Amino acid sequence: GDVMMDLIKTIAINPDNVCAARYLVVDAINKPEVIEYYKRNGFNFLFDSDEEELKCLRYFEDGRSVFKKLKNVLHPDRKEALPKCRTRLMWFDLIVLNP
């Protein structure tokens, strides 16, 4: 793992810490190098796909986008743009670090 990420995880599970946490959640920029960084550090996607994440998070009551996650990207096999998240929610379970 990355030194800074290891430090964040260590602080989160420190028994002297006055707050308790079970999960670290990040809204990672949806670029391969960023996603790979978090995967190398043990993070998993909260949703299985961009489409599932957009469907679950895109609208709030009046239909306005709460999370400005939507980005149109051109699918290599098609001429129309497909929806893609600008960011992806990822999580890490801190329980794996406790003995």
Contacts in CASP RR format, 6 or more apart in sequence:
PFRMAT RR
TARGET T0000
AUTHOR 0000-0000-0000
METHOD contacts of the structure
MODEL  1
GDVMMDLIKTIAINPDNVCAARYLVVDAINKPEVIEYYKRNGFNFLFDSD
EEELKCLRYFEDGRSVFKKLKNVLHPDRKEALPKCRTRLMWFDLIVLNP
1 40 0 8 1.000
1 41 0 8 1.000
2 37 0 8 1.000
2 40 0 8 1.000
2 41 0 8 1.000
5 41 0 8 1.000
8 24 0 8 1.000
9 24 0 8 1.000
9 92 0 8 1.000
9 94 0 8 1.000
9 97 0 8 1.000
10 97 0 8 1.000
11 17 0 8 1.000
12 21 0 8 1.000
12 24 0 8 1.000
12 94 0 8 1.000
13 21 0 8 1.000
13 94 0 8 1.000
13 97 0 8 1.000
13 98 0 8 1.000
21 94 0 8 1.000
22 93 0 8 1.000
22 94 0 8 1.000
22 95 0 8 1.000
23 91 0 8 1.000
23 92 0 8 1.000
23 93 0 8 1.000
23 94 0 8 1.000
24 43 0 8 1.000
24 91 0 8 1.000
24 92 0 8 1.000
24 94 0 8 1.000
25 46 0 8 1.000
25 89 0 8 1.000
25 90 0 8 1.000
25 91 0 8 1.000
25 92 0 8 1.000
26 38 0 8 1.000
26 43 0 8 1.000
26 89 0 8 1.000
26 90 0 8 1.000
26 91 0 8 1.000
27 87 0 8 1.000
27 88 0 8 1.000
27 89 0 8 1.000
28 34 0 8 1.000
28 35 0 8 1.000
28 38 0 8 1.000
28 43 0 8 1.000
28 87 0 8 1.000
28 88 0 8 1.000
28 89 0 8 1.000
28 90 0 8 1.000
29 86 0 8 1.000
29 87 0 8 1.000
30 50 0 8 1.000
30 71 0 8 1.000
30 84 0 8 1.000
30 85 0 8 1.000
30 86 0 8 1.000
30 87 0 8 1.000
30 88 0 8 1.000
35 88 0 8 1.000
35 90 0 8 1.000
38 90 0 8 1.000
41 92 0 8 1.000
42 92 0 8 1.000
43 90 0 8 1.000
43 91 0 8 1.000
43 92 0 8 1.000
44 90 0 8 1.000
44 91 0 8 1.000
44 92 0 8 1.000
45 88 0 8 1.000
45 89 0 8 1.000
45 90 0 8 1.000
46 53 0 8 1.000
46 88 0 8 1.000
46 89 0 8 1.000
46 90 0 8 1.000
46 91 0 8 1.000
47 53 0 8 1.000
47 56 0 8 1.000
47 88 0 8 1.000
47 89 0 8 1.000
50 83 0 8 1.000
50 84 0 8 1.000
50 85 0 8 1.000
50 88 0 8 1.000
51 83 0 8 1.000
53 69 0 8 1.000
53 85 0 8 1.000
53 88 0 8 1.000
53 89 0 8 1.000
54 69 0 8 1.000
54 70 0 8 1.000
54 83 0 8 1.000
54 85 0 8 1.000
57 66 0 8 1.000
57 67 0 8 1.000
57 69 0 8 1.000
57 89 0 8 1.000
58 65 0 8 1.000
58 66 0 8 1.000
58 67 0 8 1.000
58 69 0 8 1.000
58 70 0 8 1.000
59 65 0 8 1.000
59 66 0 8 1.000
60 66 0 8 1.000
68 86 0 8 1.000
69 85 0 8 1.000
69 86 0 8 1.000
69 87 0 8 1.000
70 83 0 8 1.000
70 84 0 8 1.000
70 85 0 8 1.000
70 86 0 8 1.000
71 83 0 8 1.000
71 84 0 8 1.000
71 85 0 8 1.000
71 86 0 8 1.000
72 81 0 8 1.000
72 82 0 8 1.000
72 83 0 8 1.000
72 84 0 8 1.000
73 81 0 8 1.000
73 82 0 8 1.000
73 84 0 8 1.000
74 81 0 8 1.000
74 82 0 8 1.000
75 81 0 8 1.000
75 82 0 8 1.000
END
